[in-house]
Amino acid sequence: MVRTPLTPEEHERGERLGMLLRAARGERSMVEVAASAGLSAETLRKIETGRAPTPAFFTVSALAVTLGLSLDEVAQACALVPLAPA
């Protein structure tokens, strides 16, 4: 299966996700957060640096729970256009 290249917007969304996760992690170590979310530290590093701009939903969900973020907060932070309130 050939994967289509990501658009610049998808890369930007991945960078926004990475910034949100780094900020939410604060002083906690990458290893600690990754282990709590059931991920490797390298996977978390790739997401935080934007090298993995489209992580799986369950990966994002596990990180959100571990970092005390709601999925609404994650969606809002990663939206290219501000989302309207529900």
PyMOL Python script that loads the backbone (N, CA, C, O; Angstrom):
from pymol import cmd

cmd.read_pdbstr("""\
ATOM      1  N   MET A   1       0.843  -1.169   0.000  1.00  0.00           N
ATOM      2  CA  MET A   1       0.000   0.000   0.000  1.00  0.00           C
ATOM      3  C   MET A   1       0.896   1.242   0.000  1.00  0.00           C
ATOM      4  O   MET A   1       1.838   1.341   0.786  1.00  0.00           O
ATOM      5  N   VAL A   2       0.595   2.164  -0.873  1.00  0.00           N
ATOM      6  CA  VAL A   2       1.345   3.401  -0.952  1.00  0.00           C
ATOM      7  C   VAL A   2       0.580   4.485  -0.214  1.00  0.00           C
ATOM      8  O   VAL A   2      -0.612   4.689  -0.443  1.00  0.00           O
ATOM      9  N   ARG A   3       1.267   5.164   0.657  1.00  0.00           N
ATOM     10  CA  ARG A   3       0.634   6.226   1.437  1.00  0.00           C
ATOM     11  C   ARG A   3       0.852   7.551   0.717  1.00  0.00           C
ATOM     12  O   ARG A   3       1.963   7.861   0.289  1.00  0.00           O
ATOM     13  N   THR A   4      -0.213   8.322   0.590  1.00  0.00           N
ATOM     14  CA  THR A   4      -0.085   9.615  -0.072  1.00  0.00           C
ATOM     15  C   THR A   4       0.688  10.566   0.831  1.00  0.00           C
ATOM     16  O   THR A   4       0.565  10.498   2.054  1.00  0.00           O
ATOM     17  N   PRO A   5       1.478  11.447   0.243  1.00  0.00           N
ATOM     18  CA  PRO A   5       2.250  12.402   1.052  1.00  0.00           C
ATOM     19  C   PRO A   5       1.323  13.312   1.851  1.00  0.00           C
ATOM     20  O   PRO A   5       0.218  13.638   1.418  1.00  0.00           O
ATOM     21  N   LEU A   6       1.794  13.706   3.008  1.00  0.00           N
ATOM     22  CA  LEU A   6       1.011  14.612   3.846  1.00  0.00           C
ATOM     23  C   LEU A   6       1.046  16.015   3.266  1.00  0.00           C
ATOM     24  O   LEU A   6       2.029  16.427   2.650  1.00  0.00           O
ATOM     25  N   THR A   7      -0.026  16.728   3.472  1.00  0.00           N
ATOM     26  CA  THR A   7      -0.105  18.113   3.020  1.00  0.00           C
ATOM     27  C   THR A   7       0.611  19.004   4.036  1.00  0.00           C
ATOM     28  O   THR A   7       0.849  18.586   5.170  1.00  0.00           O
ATOM     29  N   PRO A   8       0.951  20.212   3.639  1.00  0.00           N
ATOM     30  CA  PRO A   8       1.536  21.150   4.606  1.00  0.00           C
ATOM     31  C   PRO A   8       0.619  21.381   5.813  1.00  0.00           C
ATOM     32  O   PRO A   8       1.094  21.561   6.934  1.00  0.00           O
ATOM     33  N   GLU A   9      -0.682  21.375   5.577  1.00  0.00           N
ATOM     34  CA  GLU A   9      -1.633  21.564   6.681  1.00  0.00           C
ATOM     35  C   GLU A   9      -1.571  20.403   7.665  1.00  0.00           C
ATOM     36  O   GLU A   9      -1.660  20.607   8.876  1.00  0.00           O
ATOM     37  N   GLU A  10      -1.420  19.189   7.152  1.00  0.00           N
ATOM     38  CA  GLU A  10      -1.315  18.029   8.035  1.00  0.00           C
ATOM     39  C   GLU A  10      -0.019  18.084   8.842  1.00  0.00           C
ATOM     40  O   GLU A  10      -0.006  17.719  10.018  1.00  0.00           O
ATOM     41  N   HIS A  11       1.052  18.530   8.228  1.00  0.00           N
ATOM     42  CA  HIS A  11       2.303  18.699   8.967  1.00  0.00           C
ATOM     43  C   HIS A  11       2.144  19.757  10.052  1.00  0.00           C
ATOM     44  O   HIS A  11       2.628  19.575  11.169  1.00  0.00           O
ATOM     45  N   GLU A  12       1.471  20.859   9.734  1.00  0.00           N
ATOM     46  CA  GLU A  12       1.256  21.918  10.719  1.00  0.00           C
ATOM     47  C   GLU A  12       0.410  21.417  11.883  1.00  0.00           C
ATOM     48  O   GLU A  12       0.690  21.731  13.040  1.00  0.00           O
ATOM     49  N   ARG A  13      -0.615  20.646  11.578  1.00  0.00           N
ATOM     50  CA  ARG A  13      -1.463  20.089  12.640  1.00  0.00           C
ATOM     51  C   ARG A  13      -0.639  19.189  13.553  1.00  0.00           C
ATOM     52  O   ARG A  13      -0.821  19.204  14.770  1.00  0.00           O
ATOM     53  N   GLY A  14       0.274  18.399  12.966  1.00  0.00           N
ATOM     54  CA  GLY A  14       1.159  17.546  13.763  1.00  0.00           C
ATOM     55  C   GLY A  14       2.079  18.354  14.651  1.00  0.00           C
ATOM     56  O   GLY A  14       2.345  17.965  15.788  1.00  0.00           O
ATOM     57  N   GLU A  15       2.569  19.478  14.145  1.00  0.00           N
ATOM     58  CA  GLU A  15       3.426  20.355  14.957  1.00  0.00           C
ATOM     59  C   GLU A  15       2.636  20.956  16.115  1.00  0.00           C
ATOM     60  O   GLU A  15       3.152  21.074  17.227  1.00  0.00           O
ATOM     61  N   ARG A  16       1.394  21.334  15.860  1.00  0.00           N
ATOM     62  CA  ARG A  16       0.550  21.873  16.938  1.00  0.00           C
ATOM     63  C   ARG A  16       0.301  20.821  18.010  1.00  0.00           C
ATOM     64  O   ARG A  16       0.329  21.125  19.202  1.00  0.00           O
ATOM     65  N   LEU A  17       0.059  19.590  17.587  1.00  0.00           N
ATOM     66  CA  LEU A  17      -0.132  18.505  18.549  1.00  0.00           C
ATOM     67  C   LEU A  17       1.124  18.331  19.388  1.00  0.00           C
ATOM     68  O   LEU A  17       1.040  18.199  20.609  1.00  0.00           O
ATOM     69  N   GLY A  18       2.266  18.331  18.758  1.00  0.00           N
ATOM     70  CA  GLY A  18       3.522  18.183  19.480  1.00  0.00           C
ATOM     71  C   GLY A  18       3.730  19.282  20.509  1.00  0.00           C
ATOM     72  O   GLY A  18       4.148  19.012  21.635  1.00  0.00           O
ATOM     73  N   MET A  19       3.440  20.523  20.126  1.00  0.00           N
ATOM     74  CA  MET A  19       3.585  21.648  21.062  1.00  0.00           C
ATOM     75  C   MET A  19       2.642  21.501  22.252  1.00  0.00           C
ATOM     76  O   MET A  19       3.024  21.760  23.393  1.00  0.00           O
ATOM     77  N   LEU A  20       1.407  21.081  21.976  1.00  0.00           N
ATOM     78  CA  LEU A  20       0.433  20.883  23.056  1.00  0.00           C
ATOM     79  C   LEU A  20       0.916  19.809  24.024  1.00  0.00           C
ATOM     80  O   LEU A  20       0.848  19.991  25.240  1.00  0.00           O
ATOM     81  N   LEU A  21       1.397  18.702  23.494  1.00  0.00           N
ATOM     82  CA  LEU A  21       1.840  17.608  24.356  1.00  0.00           C
ATOM     83  C   LEU A  21       3.062  17.996  25.175  1.00  0.00           C
ATOM     84  O   LEU A  21       3.148  17.667  26.358  1.00  0.00           O
ATOM     85  N   ARG A  22       4.008  18.694  24.553  1.00  0.00           N
ATOM     86  CA  ARG A  22       5.199  19.150  25.297  1.00  0.00           C
ATOM     87  C   ARG A  22       4.786  20.081  26.434  1.00  0.00           C
ATOM     88  O   ARG A  22       5.283  19.960  27.553  1.00  0.00           O
ATOM     89  N   ALA A  23       3.884  21.001  26.146  1.00  0.00           N
ATOM     90  CA  ALA A  23       3.433  21.945  27.180  1.00  0.00           C
ATOM     91  C   ALA A  23       2.706  21.209  28.306  1.00  0.00           C
ATOM     92  O   ALA A  23       2.922  21.503  29.481  1.00  0.00           O
ATOM     93  N   ALA A  24       1.853  20.259  27.951  1.00  0.00           N
ATOM     94  CA  ALA A  24       1.091  19.519  28.970  1.00  0.00           C
ATOM     95  C   ALA A  24       2.003  18.611  29.788  1.00  0.00           C
ATOM     96  O   ALA A  24       1.741  18.368  30.966  1.00  0.00           O
ATOM     97  N   ARG A  25       3.060  18.114  29.180  1.00  0.00           N
ATOM     98  CA  ARG A  25       4.004  17.234  29.893  1.00  0.00           C
ATOM     99  C   ARG A  25       4.770  18.008  30.945  1.00  0.00           C
ATOM    100  O   ARG A  25       5.121  17.459  31.989  1.00  0.00           O
ATOM    101  N   GLY A  26       5.033  19.284  30.681  1.00  0.00           N
ATOM    102  CA  GLY A  26       5.732  20.122  31.646  1.00  0.00           C
ATOM    103  C   GLY A  26       7.070  19.548  32.051  1.00  0.00           C
ATOM    104  O   GLY A  26       7.913  19.253  31.203  1.00  0.00           O
ATOM    105  N   GLU A  27       7.264  19.389  33.343  1.00  0.00           N
ATOM    106  CA  GLU A  27       8.537  18.903  33.892  1.00  0.00           C
ATOM    107  C   GLU A  27       8.624  17.377  33.945  1.00  0.00           C
ATOM    108  O   GLU A  27       9.672  16.822  34.275  1.00  0.00           O
ATOM    109  N   ARG A  28       7.528  16.709  33.622  1.00  0.00           N
ATOM    110  CA  ARG A  28       7.548  15.236  33.645  1.00  0.00           C
ATOM    111  C   ARG A  28       8.463  14.730  32.536  1.00  0.00           C
ATOM    112  O   ARG A  28       8.549  15.334  31.467  1.00  0.00           O
ATOM    113  N   SER A  29       9.130  13.642  32.793  1.00  0.00           N
ATOM    114  CA  SER A  29      10.044  13.105  31.789  1.00  0.00           C
ATOM    115  C   SER A  29       9.262  12.453  30.655  1.00  0.00           C
ATOM    116  O   SER A  29       8.143  11.972  30.833  1.00  0.00           O
ATOM    117  N   MET A  30       9.886  12.455  29.499  1.00  0.00           N
ATOM    118  CA  MET A  30       9.288  11.821  28.329  1.00  0.00           C
ATOM    119  C   MET A  30       9.092  10.327  28.585  1.00  0.00           C
ATOM    120  O   MET A  30       8.079   9.753  28.188  1.00  0.00           O
ATOM    121  N   VAL A  31      10.055   9.709  29.244  1.00  0.00           N
ATOM    122  CA  VAL A  31       9.983   8.271  29.541  1.00  0.00           C
ATOM    123  C   VAL A  31       8.793   7.982  30.452  1.00  0.00           C
ATOM    124  O   VAL A  31       8.053   7.025  30.223  1.00  0.00           O
ATOM    125  N   GLU A  32       8.606   8.805  31.482  1.00  0.00           N
ATOM    126  CA  GLU A  32       7.494   8.608  32.420  1.00  0.00           C
ATOM    127  C   GLU A  32       6.148   8.728  31.717  1.00  0.00           C
ATOM    128  O   GLU A  32       5.275   7.879  31.895  1.00  0.00           O
ATOM    129  N   VAL A  33       5.980   9.765  30.932  1.00  0.00           N
ATOM    130  CA  VAL A  33       4.700   9.993  30.244  1.00  0.00           C
ATOM    131  C   VAL A  33       4.441   8.897  29.223  1.00  0.00           C
ATOM    132  O   VAL A  33       3.331   8.373  29.138  1.00  0.00           O
ATOM    133  N   ALA A  34       5.451   8.553  28.455  1.00  0.00           N
ATOM    134  CA  ALA A  34       5.288   7.508  27.442  1.00  0.00           C
ATOM    135  C   ALA A  34       4.896   6.182  28.092  1.00  0.00           C
ATOM    136  O   ALA A  34       3.984   5.504  27.618  1.00  0.00           O
ATOM    137  N   ALA A  35       5.573   5.814  29.163  1.00  0.00           N
ATOM    138  CA  ALA A  35       5.260   4.552  29.845  1.00  0.00           C
ATOM    139  C   ALA A  35       3.838   4.568  30.391  1.00  0.00           C
ATOM    140  O   ALA A  35       3.127   3.567  30.300  1.00  0.00           O
ATOM    141  N   SER A  36       3.420   5.696  30.956  1.00  0.00           N
ATOM    142  CA  SER A  36       2.061   5.800  31.498  1.00  0.00           C
ATOM    143  C   SER A  36       1.004   5.657  30.409  1.00  0.00           C
ATOM    144  O   SER A  36      -0.091   5.151  30.653  1.00  0.00           O
ATOM    145  N   ALA A  37       1.348   6.112  29.201  1.00  0.00           N
ATOM    146  CA  ALA A  37       0.411   6.036  28.080  1.00  0.00           C
ATOM    147  C   ALA A  37       0.536   4.729  27.295  1.00  0.00           C
ATOM    148  O   ALA A  37      -0.229   4.488  26.361  1.00  0.00           O
ATOM    149  N   GLY A  38       1.497   3.890  27.674  1.00  0.00           N
ATOM    150  CA  GLY A  38       1.684   2.619  26.984  1.00  0.00           C
ATOM    151  C   GLY A  38       2.424   2.750  25.661  1.00  0.00           C
ATOM    152  O   GLY A  38       2.224   1.953  24.744  1.00  0.00           O
ATOM    153  N   LEU A  39       3.282   3.766  25.569  1.00  0.00           N
ATOM    154  CA  LEU A  39       4.052   4.022  24.349  1.00  0.00           C
ATOM    155  C   LEU A  39       5.537   3.945  24.653  1.00  0.00           C
ATOM    156  O   LEU A  39       5.951   3.930  25.813  1.00  0.00           O
ATOM    157  N   SER A  40       6.321   3.898  23.606  1.00  0.00           N
ATOM    158  CA  SER A  40       7.758   4.023  23.797  1.00  0.00           C
ATOM    159  C   SER A  40       8.107   5.504  23.863  1.00  0.00           C
ATOM    160  O   SER A  40       7.388   6.348  23.327  1.00  0.00           O
ATOM    161  N   ALA A  41       9.209   5.807  24.520  1.00  0.00           N
ATOM    162  CA  ALA A  41       9.670   7.195  24.592  1.00  0.00           C
ATOM    163  C   ALA A  41       9.985   7.711  23.195  1.00  0.00           C
ATOM    164  O   ALA A  41       9.783   8.892  22.915  1.00  0.00           O
ATOM    165  N   GLU A  42      10.474   6.852  22.320  1.00  0.00           N
ATOM    166  CA  GLU A  42      10.789   7.267  20.941  1.00  0.00           C
ATOM    167  C   GLU A  42       9.522   7.652  20.185  1.00  0.00           C
ATOM    168  O   GLU A  42       9.541   8.605  19.406  1.00  0.00           O
ATOM    169  N   THR A  43       8.439   6.940  20.396  1.00  0.00           N
ATOM    170  CA  THR A  43       7.175   7.309  19.750  1.00  0.00           C
ATOM    171  C   THR A  43       6.723   8.676  20.225  1.00  0.00           C
ATOM    172  O   THR A  43       6.334   9.517  19.415  1.00  0.00           O
ATOM    173  N   LEU A  44       6.768   8.907  21.524  1.00  0.00           N
ATOM    174  CA  LEU A  44       6.388  10.212  22.059  1.00  0.00           C
ATOM    175  C   LEU A  44       7.320  11.296  21.518  1.00  0.00           C
ATOM    176  O   LEU A  44       6.859  12.379  21.159  1.00  0.00           O
ATOM    177  N   ARG A  45       8.600  11.025  21.456  1.00  0.00           N
ATOM    178  CA  ARG A  45       9.559  11.999  20.917  1.00  0.00           C
ATOM    179  C   ARG A  45       9.206  12.368  19.480  1.00  0.00           C
ATOM    180  O   ARG A  45       9.234  13.544  19.118  1.00  0.00           O
ATOM    181  N   LYS A  46       8.877  11.375  18.663  1.00  0.00           N
ATOM    182  CA  LYS A  46       8.518  11.634  17.268  1.00  0.00           C
ATOM    183  C   LYS A  46       7.249  12.477  17.166  1.00  0.00           C
ATOM    184  O   LYS A  46       7.161  13.364  16.317  1.00  0.00           O
ATOM    185  N   ILE A  47       6.276  12.208  18.017  1.00  0.00           N
ATOM    186  CA  ILE A  47       5.041  12.986  17.985  1.00  0.00           C
ATOM    187  C   ILE A  47       5.316  14.416  18.429  1.00  0.00           C
ATOM    188  O   ILE A  47       4.862  15.367  17.793  1.00  0.00           O
ATOM    189  N   GLU A  48       6.062  14.567  19.525  1.00  0.00           N
ATOM    190  CA  GLU A  48       6.339  15.912  20.047  1.00  0.00           C
ATOM    191  C   GLU A  48       7.156  16.767  19.088  1.00  0.00           C
ATOM    192  O   GLU A  48       7.006  17.988  19.067  1.00  0.00           O
ATOM    193  N   THR A  49       8.015  16.139  18.298  1.00  0.00           N
ATOM    194  CA  THR A  49       8.858  16.902  17.380  1.00  0.00           C
ATOM    195  C   THR A  49       8.245  17.046  15.991  1.00  0.00           C
ATOM    196  O   THR A  49       8.827  17.696  15.123  1.00  0.00           O
ATOM    197  N   GLY A  50       7.085  16.450  15.774  1.00  0.00           N
ATOM    198  CA  GLY A  50       6.422  16.562  14.485  1.00  0.00           C
ATOM    199  C   GLY A  50       6.903  15.566  13.443  1.00  0.00           C
ATOM    200  O   GLY A  50       6.467  15.617  12.293  1.00  0.00           O
ATOM    201  N   ARG A  51       7.793  14.664  13.827  1.00  0.00           N
ATOM    202  CA  ARG A  51       8.261  13.641  12.881  1.00  0.00           C
ATOM    203  C   ARG A  51       7.218  12.555  12.668  1.00  0.00           C
ATOM    204  O   ARG A  51       7.314  11.792  11.707  1.00  0.00           O
ATOM    205  N   ALA A  52       6.224  12.471  13.544  1.00  0.00           N
ATOM    206  CA  ALA A  52       5.086  11.559  13.386  1.00  0.00           C
ATOM    207  C   ALA A  52       3.830  12.425  13.493  1.00  0.00           C
ATOM    208  O   ALA A  52       3.158  12.418  14.524  1.00  0.00           O
ATOM    209  N   PRO A  53       3.509  13.173  12.426  1.00  0.00           N
ATOM    210  CA  PRO A  53       2.449  14.164  12.510  1.00  0.00           C
ATOM    211  C   PRO A  53       1.028  13.613  12.517  1.00  0.00           C
ATOM    212  O   PRO A  53       0.083  14.355  12.783  1.00  0.00           O
ATOM    213  N   THR A  54       0.860  12.322  12.229  1.00  0.00           N
ATOM    214  CA  THR A  54      -0.488  11.752  12.205  1.00  0.00           C
ATOM    215  C   THR A  54      -0.556  10.474  13.048  1.00  0.00           C
ATOM    216  O   THR A  54      -0.768   9.387  12.511  1.00  0.00           O
ATOM    217  N   PRO A  55      -0.377  10.602  14.360  1.00  0.00           N
ATOM    218  CA  PRO A  55      -0.448   9.402  15.205  1.00  0.00           C
ATOM    219  C   PRO A  55      -1.869   8.843  15.230  1.00  0.00           C
ATOM    220  O   PRO A  55      -2.838   9.555  14.968  1.00  0.00           O
ATOM    221  N   ALA A  56      -1.968   7.579  15.545  1.00  0.00           N
ATOM    222  CA  ALA A  56      -3.265   6.909  15.623  1.00  0.00           C
ATOM    223  C   ALA A  56      -4.134   7.530  16.718  1.00  0.00           C
ATOM    224  O   ALA A  56      -3.627   8.065  17.704  1.00  0.00           O
ATOM    225  N   PHE A  57      -5.438   7.447  16.526  1.00  0.00           N
ATOM    226  CA  PHE A  57      -6.386   8.008  17.491  1.00  0.00           C
ATOM    227  C   PHE A  57      -6.141   7.461  18.894  1.00  0.00           C
ATOM    228  O   PHE A  57      -6.131   8.226  19.859  1.00  0.00           O
ATOM    229  N   PHE A  58      -5.945   6.164  19.022  1.00  0.00           N
ATOM    230  CA  PHE A  58      -5.785   5.580  20.348  1.00  0.00           C
ATOM    231  C   PHE A  58      -4.479   6.014  21.007  1.00  0.00           C
ATOM    232  O   PHE A  58      -4.388   6.047  22.234  1.00  0.00           O
ATOM    233  N   THR A  59      -3.483   6.342  20.217  1.00  0.00           N
ATOM    234  CA  THR A  59      -2.242   6.896  20.755  1.00  0.00           C
ATOM    235  C   THR A  59      -2.495   8.286  21.323  1.00  0.00           C
ATOM    236  O   THR A  59      -2.068   8.600  22.434  1.00  0.00           O
ATOM    237  N   VAL A  60      -3.188   9.112  20.556  1.00  0.00           N
ATOM    238  CA  VAL A  60      -3.522  10.464  21.009  1.00  0.00           C
ATOM    239  C   VAL A  60      -4.418  10.397  22.243  1.00  0.00           C
ATOM    240  O   VAL A  60      -4.231  11.154  23.195  1.00  0.00           O
ATOM    241  N   SER A  61      -5.379   9.497  22.220  1.00  0.00           N
ATOM    242  CA  SER A  61      -6.292   9.341  23.351  1.00  0.00           C
ATOM    243  C   SER A  61      -5.540   8.935  24.616  1.00  0.00           C
ATOM    244  O   SER A  61      -5.792   9.490  25.686  1.00  0.00           O
ATOM    245  N   ALA A  62      -4.628   7.984  24.512  1.00  0.00           N
ATOM    246  CA  ALA A  62      -3.850   7.539  25.673  1.00  0.00           C
ATOM    247  C   ALA A  62      -2.995   8.676  26.220  1.00  0.00           C
ATOM    248  O   ALA A  62      -2.880   8.837  27.435  1.00  0.00           O
ATOM    249  N   LEU A  63      -2.396   9.466  25.329  1.00  0.00           N
ATOM    250  CA  LEU A  63      -1.594  10.608  25.779  1.00  0.00           C
ATOM    251  C   LEU A  63      -2.469  11.657  26.446  1.00  0.00           C
ATOM    252  O   LEU A  63      -2.084  12.236  27.462  1.00  0.00           O
ATOM    253  N   ALA A  64      -3.635  11.903  25.886  1.00  0.00           N
ATOM    254  CA  ALA A  64      -4.542  12.890  26.470  1.00  0.00           C
ATOM    255  C   ALA A  64      -4.936  12.485  27.894  1.00  0.00           C
ATOM    256  O   ALA A  64      -4.920  13.318  28.800  1.00  0.00           O
ATOM    257  N   VAL A  65      -5.281  11.236  28.088  1.00  0.00           N
ATOM    258  CA  VAL A  65      -5.658  10.755  29.423  1.00  0.00           C
ATOM    259  C   VAL A  65      -4.479  10.907  30.377  1.00  0.00           C
ATOM    260  O   VAL A  65      -4.640  11.405  31.491  1.00  0.00           O
ATOM    261  N   THR A  66      -3.309  10.483  29.949  1.00  0.00           N
ATOM    262  CA  THR A  66      -2.115  10.546  30.787  1.00  0.00           C
ATOM    263  C   THR A  66      -1.779  11.978  31.181  1.00  0.00           C
ATOM    264  O   THR A  66      -1.347  12.234  32.305  1.00  0.00           O
ATOM    265  N   LEU A  67      -1.980  12.919  30.243  1.00  0.00           N
ATOM    266  CA  LEU A  67      -1.609  14.313  30.489  1.00  0.00           C
ATOM    267  C   LEU A  67      -2.761  15.170  31.026  1.00  0.00           C
ATOM    268  O   LEU A  67      -2.598  16.370  31.245  1.00  0.00           O
ATOM    269  N   GLY A  68      -3.920  14.547  31.235  1.00  0.00           N
ATOM    270  CA  GLY A  68      -5.056  15.283  31.781  1.00  0.00           C
ATOM    271  C   GLY A  68      -5.693  16.248  30.793  1.00  0.00           C
ATOM    272  O   GLY A  68      -6.253  17.271  31.186  1.00  0.00           O
ATOM    273  N   LEU A  69      -5.606  15.920  29.515  1.00  0.00           N
ATOM    274  CA  LEU A  69      -6.219  16.745  28.474  1.00  0.00           C
ATOM    275  C   LEU A  69      -7.507  16.086  27.997  1.00  0.00           C
ATOM    276  O   LEU A  69      -7.598  14.859  27.948  1.00  0.00           O
ATOM    277  N   SER A  70      -8.489  16.888  27.649  1.00  0.00           N
ATOM    278  CA  SER A  70      -9.680  16.323  27.017  1.00  0.00           C
ATOM    279  C   SER A  70      -9.421  16.239  25.517  1.00  0.00           C
ATOM    280  O   SER A  70      -8.579  16.958  24.980  1.00  0.00           O
ATOM    281  N   LEU A  71     -10.144  15.364  24.857  1.00  0.00           N
ATOM    282  CA  LEU A  71      -9.994  15.274  23.405  1.00  0.00           C
ATOM    283  C   LEU A  71     -10.482  16.556  22.734  1.00  0.00           C
ATOM    284  O   LEU A  71     -10.013  16.908  21.652  1.00  0.00           O
ATOM    285  N   ASP A  72     -11.419  17.250  23.370  1.00  0.00           N
ATOM    286  CA  ASP A  72     -11.855  18.555  22.843  1.00  0.00           C
ATOM    287  C   ASP A  72     -10.698  19.546  22.861  1.00  0.00           C
ATOM    288  O   ASP A  72     -10.515  20.304  21.909  1.00  0.00           O
ATOM    289  N   GLU A  73      -9.916  19.544  23.938  1.00  0.00           N
ATOM    290  CA  GLU A  73      -8.753  20.434  24.015  1.00  0.00           C
ATOM    291  C   GLU A  73      -7.738  20.102  22.922  1.00  0.00           C
ATOM    292  O   GLU A  73      -7.163  20.995  22.300  1.00  0.00           O
ATOM    293  N   VAL A  74      -7.531  18.822  22.704  1.00  0.00           N
ATOM    294  CA  VAL A  74      -6.585  18.393  21.681  1.00  0.00           C
ATOM    295  C   VAL A  74      -7.079  18.834  20.304  1.00  0.00           C
ATOM    296  O   VAL A  74      -6.310  19.374  19.509  1.00  0.00           O
ATOM    297  N   ALA A  75      -8.355  18.606  20.026  1.00  0.00           N
ATOM    298  CA  ALA A  75      -8.907  18.991  18.724  1.00  0.00           C
ATOM    299  C   ALA A  75      -8.813  20.495  18.516  1.00  0.00           C
ATOM    300  O   ALA A  75      -8.455  20.951  17.430  1.00  0.00           O
ATOM    301  N   GLN A  76      -9.129  21.262  19.542  1.00  0.00           N
ATOM    302  CA  GLN A  76      -9.086  22.720  19.438  1.00  0.00           C
ATOM    303  C   GLN A  76      -7.656  23.194  19.179  1.00  0.00           C
ATOM    304  O   GLN A  76      -7.436  24.061  18.333  1.00  0.00           O
ATOM    305  N   ALA A  77      -6.703  22.643  19.886  1.00  0.00           N
ATOM    306  CA  ALA A  77      -5.312  23.066  19.741  1.00  0.00           C
ATOM    307  C   ALA A  77      -4.741  22.696  18.376  1.00  0.00           C
ATOM    308  O   ALA A  77      -3.863  23.387  17.859  1.00  0.00           O
ATOM    309  N   CYS A  78      -5.231  21.624  17.800  1.00  0.00           N
ATOM    310  CA  CYS A  78      -4.678  21.146  16.534  1.00  0.00           C
ATOM    311  C   CYS A  78      -5.440  21.642  15.313  1.00  0.00           C
ATOM    312  O   CYS A  78      -5.001  21.433  14.182  1.00  0.00           O
ATOM    313  N   ALA A  79      -6.568  22.292  15.528  1.00  0.00           N
ATOM    314  CA  ALA A  79      -7.361  22.779  14.404  1.00  0.00           C
ATOM    315  C   ALA A  79      -6.640  23.908  13.698  1.00  0.00           C
ATOM    316  O   ALA A  79      -6.051  24.779  14.339  1.00  0.00           O
ATOM    317  N   LEU A  80      -6.686  23.892  12.380  1.00  0.00           N
ATOM    318  CA  LEU A  80      -6.080  24.956  11.597  1.00  0.00           C
ATOM    319  C   LEU A  80      -6.981  26.186  11.588  1.00  0.00           C
ATOM    320  O   LEU A  80      -6.515  27.315  11.436  1.00  0.00           O
ATOM    321  N   VAL A  81      -8.267  25.945  11.751  1.00  0.00           N
ATOM    322  CA  VAL A  81      -9.250  27.011  11.840  1.00  0.00           C
ATOM    323  C   VAL A  81      -9.939  26.832  13.186  1.00  0.00           C
ATOM    324  O   VAL A  81     -10.311  25.710  13.527  1.00  0.00           O
ATOM    325  N   PRO A  82     -10.121  27.890  13.959  1.00  0.00           N
ATOM    326  CA  PRO A  82     -10.774  27.735  15.264  1.00  0.00           C
ATOM    327  C   PRO A  82     -12.118  27.003  15.134  1.00  0.00           C
ATOM    328  O   PRO A  82     -12.932  27.311  14.263  1.00  0.00           O
ATOM    329  N   LEU A  83     -12.321  26.041  16.012  1.00  0.00           N
ATOM    330  CA  LEU A  83     -13.557  25.276  16.011  1.00  0.00           C
ATOM    331  C   LEU A  83     -14.660  26.051  16.714  1.00  0.00           C
ATOM    332  O   LEU A  83     -14.417  26.722  17.717  1.00  0.00           O
ATOM    333  N   ALA A  84     -15.854  25.957  16.191  1.00  0.00           N
ATOM    334  CA  ALA A  84     -17.006  26.606  16.825  1.00  0.00           C
ATOM    335  C   ALA A  84     -17.380  25.825  18.066  1.00  0.00           C
ATOM    336  O   ALA A  84     -17.294  24.597  18.072  1.00  0.00           O
ATOM    337  N   PRO A  85     -17.797  26.519  19.125  1.00  0.00           N
ATOM    338  CA  PRO A  85     -18.211  25.796  20.338  1.00  0.00           C
ATOM    339  C   PRO A  85     -19.417  24.929  20.059  1.00  0.00           C
ATOM    340  O   PRO A  85     -20.276  25.276  19.248  1.00  0.00           O
ATOM    341  N   ALA A  86     -19.475  23.789  20.744  1.00  0.00           N
ATOM    342  CA  ALA A  86     -20.588  22.842  20.544  1.00  0.00           C
ATOM    343  C   ALA A  86     -21.841  23.306  21.222  1.00  0.00           C
ATOM    344  O   ALA A  86     -22.867  22.629  21.153  1.00  0.00           O
TER     345      ALA A  86
END
""", "prot")
cmd.dss("prot")
cmd.show_as("cartoon", "prot")
cmd.util.cbc("prot")
cmd.orient("prot")
